[in-house]
Every structure is written in structure tokens, then in C-alpha cells.
Amino acid sequence: MENQTNLSENKVDESKAVDTKISNKRHSSKKILAVVITSCFFTAVFTVGAMSAAFLLGRAESETSLSQTRQTVVQEGEVIADVAQKVSPSVVSIVTEQQSQVSSGYFGSRTRKSQAAGTGLVIDSNGLILTNKHVVPEGITALSVVMNDGVRYEDVEVVGRDPLNDLAIIKVKSPKNFVKATLGDSDRMRTGQKVIAIGNALGQFQNTVTSGIISGMGRPVEAGDESNQTMEQLTNLFQTDAAINSGNSGGPLLNYNGEVIGINTAVAADAENIGFAIPVNEAKGIIASVVETGKFSRPFLGVKFVTLDQSVAKELKLDISEGAYIGTEGDSIVAGSPAEKAGIKPGDVITKVNNTKLSARNQLTSVISRFRVGQEVTLTVVRSGEELKLKTILSEAPKL
């Protein structure tokens, strides 16, 4: 009996021991589960926190980028406004009047007066104004200038018109407080640079400001008036998408420093926002001559030439693809001209004038116009494969 009792007690003890082990295993499983749950919880919290932080950081960066973009736009707007404020006193409206005879049937003919308006740019405090030749054409019977502040001048004369470019200079005889514009260097401009145009749009006698970019360079254009009765071949023009409207002709095209880099001269009739401007460097020669001597004169070399490119060079069987090819006709070199005095011969290729290389963009006529009458220049010439340096003094272009 005792043995049975002990055996029973041992079984009970073993049962308790098993229960205890099972219980310990359960507690251990709970602890492991707790650790796993806790670990997952912290991982989830960390992941959500990281995602939230990344979202907030991205949002902050986006807001910062947007803020910077807005600031850039605001700053650019301020630059345009500052340039307009600075240059507008130098931009004037030019009003012309013409008389023409109009048939009146049985009553014969009658005189009709018509007005036109354009823009000009003050280039000297003594009253000199640069504009387009087509703004002050031959045959006008009256000419007046309206300043940006509304002051009007009636005593105005045409100093001269450029025979080879759409440029002219007029003079107000008794100017008061004229502020001349600052001329920049048009050779430094590149396609894509931002520009500003100011002018008397639509002849309203108030300056209009537009902005855009230089969208092309070295453009040739056949320009004419609204009636297309007068046509003129222009070369080496800036193309811009800054709006140039009727009345803007003769006004300045400016860089963001407020410097004049072009003179607005034409618009493409069959396109939108395609305008053209004469690089200001091409006007510097005649400006200097008028300011220094009071006389309108244009420098003259005295050759007939063809601007070279790859196709022309191939056709002429030349090894050079850039420059001014002097024709072989008898009248290609004007007798007694600076070109003849320099020793230029038919078939020569002029590749440089001083240090300026000739190209489709920098054509010979355009480059020569940057100098003054009486100024000595060095011509780099290629003749039968040999490079020569020829010097000459530019003379005044004959009247056409």
C-alpha cells in the first residue's frame, strides 16, 4: 500500500512537473510573442515616421523650390521694370506728316495729308536721335518728336539717312534735359539671351515694354513698308520673340543691363511674335561721325563681293568656306577706292577686318559699317592659298 501511495504521489509530482514545464513554455512563448510584437510595433512606428519625415521633407523641398521659382520670377520682373524705368526717358515718339495728290474725278486732284508714327532713341544730349530710315522717309513735310514725359518738339531736322541700312539720325534743335541711352556690344549677344523692347507701339505716344529672347542671329530680311512700295534688303539681323508692333520701329532692343544692343526695324507679316532688329554695333560708325563732326557719313571700302558658305565655296572651288569673295567682273573693285589702294584683286577672299572674322553672321558690309570715315583698317586676304595683310584708310561712301 505504501508503495502504491508513493507511486501515486510520484505520478502527481511528475504531473505537476510537466504542468510546470508546459506553463514555463507558454510564458516563454508569450515573452517571445511580446518581443516580436514590440519589435514589429517599433519597426512600424519607425517606418511610418520615416515615411512621414520623407513626405514632410519632400513637401518642404517642393515649397522651397516653388518659393525660389516665385522669387526668381519676381526678381526678373523687377529687372524688366528697372530697365524700362531707366531707359524710357531716352525713348521718344517720332511723328511725321506727308502730303500727296489724290485724284477727285471731275474736280481734278486734291492734296491729302497723312500722318505716321515711329520710335527713336536719344544718342546724344545735344538732341541727336537714332531711328529707322523708313520712319523718316524722303518726302515728309513735317517732323516732330514727343518725349516720354509728353513734351513735344516741332523744330526737328533729318541729319542723314543710311544708304545701305535702315538707319537714320534726326536732331532736335533746342533740346532740354535729353538723356542719352547706353549702347552695348551686340557682338556679345547669344541666341537664347533675354531682351527687352521699348517703343511707341501703335503710335499712341506712350512707351510700351515687351520682353522675350534672341531667337535667332544673322537673319537676312527683305523689308518693306505697309504698301510694299519700298523694299530693302537687310542682313545680319537679330530675330526676337519680344513683341514688336506697328510704331515700335526705331526703338531699342535692350539687354538686362539696360544697354541698347539692337534697333527694332521689322516684323514678319505672316508669323506671330517674330521681329527683327539691327545690331547696334552696325550703327556705331555713323553715330560717331555725327557726334564728332555733325555730318552723317558712312565708311566705304569699294568692292563687290559674295559672302561665302559651304555651298558657295564648293561652287567656286575654294578651300575657304567663310569670308567675302571678290568677284572677277571688271567692276568688282571701284576705281580709286580704299580697296584698290590697298591692292585688293579680283578673286581675293577677305577673311578678316582688323580682328573681326567675316562669316555669314558678320558680313563685310556690316563689319565695315562699325568703323569711321578716315579710319585705317587691316584686311586679312587669302590669294591663291597665301594669306596677306593689307592696310587701307576707309573713305566716305558716295551718295546713292
Backbone torsions as a table, in degrees:
resi	resn	phi	psi	omega
1	MET	NA	-40.9	179.8
2	GLU	-63.4	-42.3	179.6
3	ASN	-62.7	-40.9	178.3
4	GLN	-63.2	-39.9	179.4
5	THR	-64.2	-45.2	179.3
6	ASN	-62.4	-40.6	179.4
7	LEU	-63.1	-43.3	177.6
8	SER	-61.0	-43.6	179.9
9	GLU	-64.8	-39.1	179.3
10	ASN	-62.8	-41.5	177.9
11	LYS	-60.6	-41.7	178.0
12	VAL	-61.3	-45.1	-178.7
13	ASP	-63.3	-41.4	179.4
14	GLU	-64.3	-38.3	178.2
15	SER	-62.6	-42.3	178.1
16	LYS	-63.2	-39.6	-178.6
17	ALA	-64.4	-43.6	178.4
18	VAL	-60.8	-45.9	177.8
19	ASP	-57.5	-40.6	-178.8
20	THR	-64.8	-43.3	179.3
21	LYS	-63.2	-44.3	178.6
22	ILE	-61.2	-43.6	178.7
23	SER	-60.5	-44.0	179.4
24	ASN	-62.1	-40.3	178.3
25	LYS	-63.2	-40.5	178.8
26	ARG	-62.8	-44.5	178.5
27	HIS	-62.6	-38.8	179.3
28	SER	-64.3	-41.7	178.2
29	SER	-62.7	-39.5	178.1
30	LYS	-62.9	-40.0	-179.9
31	LYS	-65.7	-44.1	179.9
32	ILE	-62.7	-44.7	178.2
33	LEU	-59.9	-41.1	179.5
34	ALA	-62.7	-42.0	179.9
35	VAL	-64.4	-44.4	179.7
36	VAL	-61.4	-47.5	179.6
37	ILE	-60.7	-43.3	179.8
38	THR	-62.8	-43.5	-180.0
39	SER	-62.5	-45.5	177.8
40	CYS	-61.1	-39.7	-179.9
41	PHE	-61.0	-49.3	-178.7
42	PHE	-66.5	-35.7	177.3
43	THR	-63.5	-44.4	179.1
44	ALA	-62.3	-45.4	180.0
45	VAL	-61.0	-42.0	-179.4
46	PHE	-65.5	-44.1	-179.2
47	THR	-63.6	-47.8	178.4
48	VAL	-61.4	-40.3	179.2
49	GLY	-64.6	-42.5	179.7
50	ALA	-64.6	-41.9	178.9
51	MET	-64.8	-40.8	178.5
52	SER	-64.0	-43.3	-180.0
53	ALA	-63.3	-42.9	179.2
54	ALA	-63.4	-42.2	178.4
55	PHE	-61.5	-47.2	-179.7
56	LEU	-64.8	-38.7	178.8
57	LEU	-65.7	-43.9	177.8
58	GLY	-61.9	-41.8	178.8
59	ARG	-64.2	-40.1	179.2
60	ALA	-64.5	-43.3	179.2
61	GLU	-64.8	-39.9	178.6
62	SER	-62.7	-44.0	178.7
63	GLU	-65.1	-38.0	178.5
64	THR	-65.2	-43.9	178.8
65	SER	-62.0	-44.1	178.2
66	LEU	-63.0	-41.1	178.5
67	SER	-63.3	-41.5	179.0
68	GLN	-65.9	-39.5	177.8
69	THR	-62.3	-45.4	178.2
70	ARG	-61.0	-41.0	-179.9
71	GLN	-63.9	-39.8	178.8
72	THR	-63.6	-43.9	178.7
73	VAL	-62.3	-43.9	179.2
74	VAL	-62.0	-44.3	-179.4
75	GLN	-64.0	-41.1	178.5
76	GLU	-64.8	-40.3	176.6
77	GLY	-61.4	-38.8	178.1
78	GLU	-65.6	-39.0	178.8
79	VAL	-61.8	-46.9	179.6
80	ILE	-61.1	-43.5	179.5
81	ALA	-63.6	-41.3	179.6
82	ASP	-65.0	-42.6	179.1
83	VAL	-64.1	-44.8	179.5
84	ALA	-60.2	-42.5	-179.9
85	GLN	-65.8	-38.0	-178.1
86	LYS	-70.8	-41.9	-170.7
87	VAL	-93.1	-24.8	-175.6
88	SER	-52.6	-37.7	177.3
89	PRO	-62.1	-18.5	-179.8
90	SER	-94.5	-4.3	-178.6
91	VAL	-103.2	125.7	-175.0
92	VAL	-121.3	159.8	172.7
93	SER	-96.8	137.7	179.3
94	ILE	-115.4	124.3	-178.5
95	VAL	-115.5	127.4	179.9
96	THR	-120.9	158.1	178.5
97	GLU	-133.6	136.4	177.6
98	GLN	-128.3	150.4	176.1
99	GLN	-116.6	139.3	178.2
100	SER	-141.4	154.0	179.2
101	GLN	-91.2	126.5	-178.2
102	VAL	-119.1	132.8	-179.2
103	SER	-69.2	136.9	179.7
104	SER	-118.0	28.8	177.3
105	GLY	69.3	-125.0	-176.9
106	TYR	-65.7	-19.7	-176.2
107	PHE	-92.9	13.1	178.1
108	GLY	81.1	-139.4	-179.2
109	SER	-119.8	158.2	177.5
110	ARG	-134.8	160.1	-179.5
111	THR	-89.5	129.5	178.1
112	ARG	-117.0	134.4	177.5
113	LYS	-101.6	138.6	177.1
114	SER	-136.1	145.9	179.9
115	GLN	-113.1	151.6	174.8
116	ALA	-141.2	157.7	-178.0
117	ALA	-135.8	145.8	176.6
118	GLY	-146.4	-161.0	-175.9
119	THR	-130.0	153.5	176.5
120	GLY	-140.5	168.8	-176.0
121	LEU	-131.6	125.3	179.5
122	VAL	-70.6	122.6	-178.5
123	ILE	-115.0	-1.8	178.7
124	ASP	-158.9	140.4	-176.7
125	SER	-68.7	-11.1	178.5
126	ASN	-85.6	8.3	172.8
127	GLY	107.1	6.8	179.3
128	LEU	-79.4	135.3	-177.4
129	ILE	-131.8	129.9	176.9
130	LEU	-94.5	138.2	178.6
131	THR	-152.5	-172.7	174.3
132	ASN	-85.4	150.6	177.1
133	LYS	-63.9	-35.2	-177.8
134	HIS	-75.1	-10.8	175.0
135	VAL	-76.6	-33.0	179.7
136	VAL	-124.2	66.5	-175.1
137	PRO	-70.4	167.1	172.9
138	GLU	-59.6	143.2	175.5
139	GLY	96.3	-1.5	177.9
140	ILE	-70.2	144.9	-177.2
141	THR	-106.0	-13.5	178.0
142	ALA	-150.7	147.0	-177.0
143	LEU	-146.0	127.4	178.5
144	SER	-139.5	160.2	-178.1
145	VAL	-126.0	131.9	177.9
146	VAL	-114.5	120.5	-179.5
147	MET	-76.7	167.7	-178.2
148	ASN	-62.7	-27.6	179.3
149	ASP	-88.4	6.0	176.5
150	GLY	96.3	-9.1	178.7
151	VAL	-67.1	133.5	-176.1
152	ARG	-114.6	136.1	177.0
153	TYR	-117.0	128.9	-180.0
154	GLU	-101.6	-23.9	-176.4
155	ASP	-87.9	82.5	-174.3
156	VAL	-131.2	141.5	179.0
157	GLU	-129.4	155.6	174.7
158	VAL	-88.6	119.0	179.2
159	VAL	-76.2	-43.5	179.3
160	GLY	-177.2	158.2	177.4
161	ARG	-120.3	137.0	-179.4
162	ASP	-74.3	122.8	-178.5
163	PRO	-71.2	-19.1	-174.0
164	LEU	-115.2	-1.8	-178.9
165	ASN	-146.4	161.5	-177.7
166	ASP	-84.5	63.6	-178.5
167	LEU	-133.8	147.4	175.4
168	ALA	-151.7	158.8	176.5
169	ILE	-127.4	130.8	175.9
170	ILE	-118.7	166.0	-177.2
171	LYS	-137.2	129.3	170.6
172	VAL	-85.0	125.1	-170.5
173	LYS	-74.5	-29.8	-179.4
174	SER	-130.7	70.2	-176.3
175	PRO	-75.5	153.0	175.9
176	LYS	-131.5	123.4	175.6
177	ASN	56.6	41.9	176.9
178	PHE	-74.3	132.5	179.4
179	VAL	-110.1	114.8	-178.2
180	LYS	-79.5	148.4	178.9
181	ALA	-80.6	158.3	177.0
182	THR	-91.8	124.6	180.0
183	LEU	-89.1	132.7	178.7
184	GLY	-96.0	-165.8	179.7
185	ASP	-111.6	103.0	-176.2
186	SER	-69.1	-19.2	178.1
187	ASP	-67.7	-19.2	-177.5
188	ARG	-87.7	-6.7	-178.0
189	MET	-74.4	147.6	178.5
190	ARG	-129.7	154.3	176.8
191	THR	-60.2	131.5	-179.7
192	GLY	102.8	-15.7	179.5
193	GLN	-70.9	145.2	-176.7
194	LYS	-80.9	143.2	-177.4
195	VAL	-139.2	164.7	-179.6
196	ILE	-130.6	135.5	176.9
197	ALA	-113.0	137.1	176.7
198	ILE	-128.9	136.5	178.9
199	GLY	-174.4	172.9	-178.8
200	ASN	-85.3	70.7	-176.0
201	ALA	-62.7	132.1	176.2
202	LEU	63.9	15.0	176.1
203	GLY	65.9	34.4	-178.1
204	GLN	-91.1	0.5	178.6
205	PHE	64.0	21.7	175.5
206	GLN	-133.8	134.6	-176.0
207	ASN	-67.0	133.0	174.1
208	THR	-108.7	138.6	-177.3
209	VAL	-115.0	128.1	174.2
210	THR	-131.7	160.8	-179.2
211	SER	-137.8	159.7	-179.9
212	GLY	-178.1	-147.5	179.5
213	ILE	-133.5	166.0	167.3
214	ILE	-76.9	111.3	-175.3
215	SER	-98.7	-4.8	177.3
216	GLY	-172.4	160.5	-178.0
217	MET	-138.3	155.8	177.3
218	GLY	67.0	30.9	-175.8
219	ARG	-81.7	134.2	170.6
220	PRO	-91.4	140.5	-177.3
221	VAL	-141.3	139.7	169.6
222	GLU	-99.2	105.5	-173.1
223	ALA	-101.6	144.7	177.4
224	GLY	-145.8	167.1	177.1
225	ASP	-78.3	-178.8	-175.7
226	GLU	-62.7	-27.8	179.7
227	SER	-89.3	-7.5	-178.0
228	ASN	59.7	24.3	177.8
229	GLN	-81.3	-26.7	179.8
230	THR	-119.5	117.8	-179.0
231	MET	-115.9	146.1	-178.6
232	GLU	-144.5	135.9	178.4
233	GLN	-87.4	120.3	178.6
234	LEU	-117.0	143.4	-179.0
235	THR	-128.9	165.5	173.7
236	ASN	58.4	42.4	-178.3
237	LEU	-92.9	150.9	167.3
238	PHE	-76.2	138.7	169.0
239	GLN	-104.4	135.3	-178.2
240	THR	-139.9	150.9	174.3
241	ASP	-99.1	5.4	170.1
242	ALA	-66.5	125.0	-172.9
243	ALA	-58.4	124.4	174.7
244	ILE	-120.1	116.5	-175.0
245	ASN	-113.1	173.3	176.7
246	SER	-55.0	128.4	-176.9
247	GLY	100.7	-18.0	178.1
248	ASN	-76.4	-17.6	-176.5
249	SER	-54.0	133.2	179.8
250	GLY	92.6	-9.0	179.5
251	GLY	-83.0	168.8	-175.5
252	PRO	-85.7	146.9	164.9
253	LEU	-106.2	126.0	-168.7
254	LEU	-119.1	150.8	168.6
255	ASN	-88.2	179.0	-175.2
256	TYR	-76.1	-0.9	172.3
257	ASN	-91.7	-0.6	-179.0
258	GLY	80.8	18.5	179.1
259	GLU	-97.5	140.7	179.3
260	VAL	-75.9	123.0	178.0
261	ILE	-118.4	-4.3	178.7
262	GLY	-162.3	160.2	175.6
263	ILE	-115.2	115.0	-177.9
264	ASN	-62.1	132.2	-172.4
265	THR	-136.4	-24.9	-174.9
266	ALA	-158.0	160.2	173.7
267	VAL	-129.4	152.6	175.6
268	ALA	-79.5	119.3	-174.4
269	ALA	-69.0	-28.2	-174.9
270	ASP	-104.2	24.7	-180.0
271	ALA	-146.3	168.4	178.3
272	GLU	-109.4	133.8	175.9
273	ASN	56.1	42.6	169.7
274	ILE	-123.0	107.6	-179.7
275	GLY	-122.0	168.9	-176.8
276	PHE	-135.2	146.0	-179.1
277	ALA	-137.5	143.5	176.6
278	ILE	-80.2	124.9	176.8
279	PRO	-55.8	133.9	-172.2
280	VAL	-65.4	-24.7	178.6
281	ASN	-60.4	-27.3	179.4
282	GLU	-74.1	-13.2	178.7
283	ALA	-99.7	-10.5	-173.1
284	LYS	-65.2	-32.2	179.4
285	GLY	-64.2	-49.1	-178.8
286	ILE	-71.8	-31.9	176.5
287	ILE	-62.0	-47.1	-179.4
288	ALA	-61.7	-39.7	-178.6
289	SER	-65.6	-39.7	-179.3
290	VAL	-72.9	-42.6	179.9
291	VAL	-63.6	-40.2	-174.7
292	GLU	-84.3	-34.5	-174.3
293	THR	-118.2	-13.8	-175.9
294	GLY	78.0	4.0	-176.5
295	LYS	-116.5	136.8	178.5
296	PHE	-86.0	113.8	179.1
297	SER	-142.9	147.6	-179.2
298	ARG	-119.6	135.6	179.4
299	PRO	-67.5	153.0	-171.1
300	PHE	-140.0	131.4	176.7
301	LEU	-101.2	-43.7	173.9
302	GLY	95.7	46.4	176.9
303	VAL	-137.1	155.3	167.0
304	LYS	-103.7	133.7	-172.6
305	PHE	-144.0	166.7	173.3
306	VAL	-122.4	128.9	177.0
307	THR	-74.4	125.2	-175.7
308	LEU	-80.9	145.8	164.7
309	ASP	-143.2	-174.3	-175.2
310	GLN	-59.1	-45.2	-176.0
311	SER	-69.6	-42.3	179.4
312	VAL	-65.6	-42.6	178.9
313	ALA	-61.3	-39.5	179.3
314	LYS	-66.0	-41.3	179.6
315	GLU	-64.9	-37.6	179.9
316	LEU	-87.2	-0.4	-179.4
317	LYS	57.6	49.8	179.5
318	LEU	-108.3	148.7	176.2
319	ASP	-83.5	-13.6	-178.8
320	ILE	-101.7	133.8	-177.8
321	SER	-110.7	3.1	177.2
322	GLU	-137.0	140.3	179.2
323	GLY	136.5	-171.8	179.0
324	ALA	-113.5	112.4	-179.6
325	TYR	-86.1	123.7	-179.8
326	ILE	-85.2	123.5	-176.5
327	GLY	-62.4	163.3	-177.9
328	THR	-99.9	5.3	176.8
329	GLU	-69.8	162.0	-175.6
330	GLY	-64.9	-28.2	-177.1
331	ASP	-101.7	18.8	-177.9
332	SER	-69.5	-24.5	178.2
333	ILE	-122.3	120.0	-176.6
334	VAL	-70.2	131.6	-179.4
335	ALA	-62.6	131.7	178.0
336	GLY	77.5	5.3	-178.0
337	SER	-80.3	164.6	175.0
338	PRO	-55.6	-33.2	179.4
339	ALA	-64.8	-45.2	179.1
340	GLU	-64.8	-41.6	180.0
341	LYS	-64.8	-29.0	179.7
342	ALA	-77.0	-17.4	-178.6
343	GLY	96.4	16.9	176.8
344	ILE	-64.4	137.9	-179.0
345	LYS	-124.4	155.0	176.1
346	PRO	-57.0	139.2	-179.0
347	GLY	91.6	-9.4	176.0
348	ASP	-68.8	155.6	172.1
349	VAL	-121.4	116.2	175.7
350	ILE	-84.8	120.7	-176.0
351	THR	-104.9	-23.4	-179.9
352	LYS	-145.8	149.5	167.7
353	VAL	-119.7	113.8	-166.8
354	ASN	54.2	-120.7	-178.8
355	ASN	-102.0	6.3	-178.3
356	THR	-91.5	120.0	-179.7
357	LYS	-79.9	134.0	179.5
358	LEU	-82.9	143.0	-179.3
359	SER	-158.7	-176.4	176.7
360	ALA	-61.5	-30.9	178.2
361	ARG	-81.1	-42.4	179.7
362	ASN	-106.4	82.1	-179.3
363	GLN	-79.8	159.6	-173.1
364	LEU	-55.6	-47.7	-178.4
365	THR	-60.4	-42.4	-179.6
366	SER	-64.5	-42.1	-178.0
367	VAL	-69.5	-42.2	179.4
368	ILE	-61.4	-33.8	-177.6
369	SER	-65.6	-14.5	-178.9
370	ARG	-80.0	-10.8	-178.6
371	PHE	-99.4	174.9	179.8
372	ARG	-107.9	155.1	174.8
373	VAL	-60.9	133.5	-179.1
374	GLY	90.9	-2.7	-179.6
375	GLN	-86.6	138.0	178.4
376	GLU	-84.0	136.7	177.1
377	VAL	-129.8	154.6	175.5
378	THR	-107.5	123.8	-180.0
379	LEU	-101.0	126.6	172.2
380	THR	-91.4	121.1	-172.9
381	VAL	-125.6	137.3	173.1
382	VAL	-106.5	121.5	-179.4
383	ARG	-130.2	115.2	-178.9
384	SER	52.9	42.1	177.2
385	GLY	83.4	-5.2	-179.4
386	GLU	-104.1	135.4	179.1
387	GLU	-91.7	130.3	-179.4
388	LEU	-122.4	152.9	173.7
389	LYS	-115.0	113.6	-177.3
390	LEU	-118.8	131.6	179.9
391	LYS	-105.5	147.1	176.7
392	THR	-156.7	164.0	178.2
393	ILE	-110.3	125.2	-176.8
394	LEU	-70.3	138.4	177.5
395	SER	-105.4	177.9	179.5
396	GLU	-81.3	137.1	179.8
397	ALA	-65.4	137.5	178.8
398	PRO	-66.9	153.6	179.0
399	LYS	-71.9	136.2	178.6
400	LEU	-89.6	NA	NA
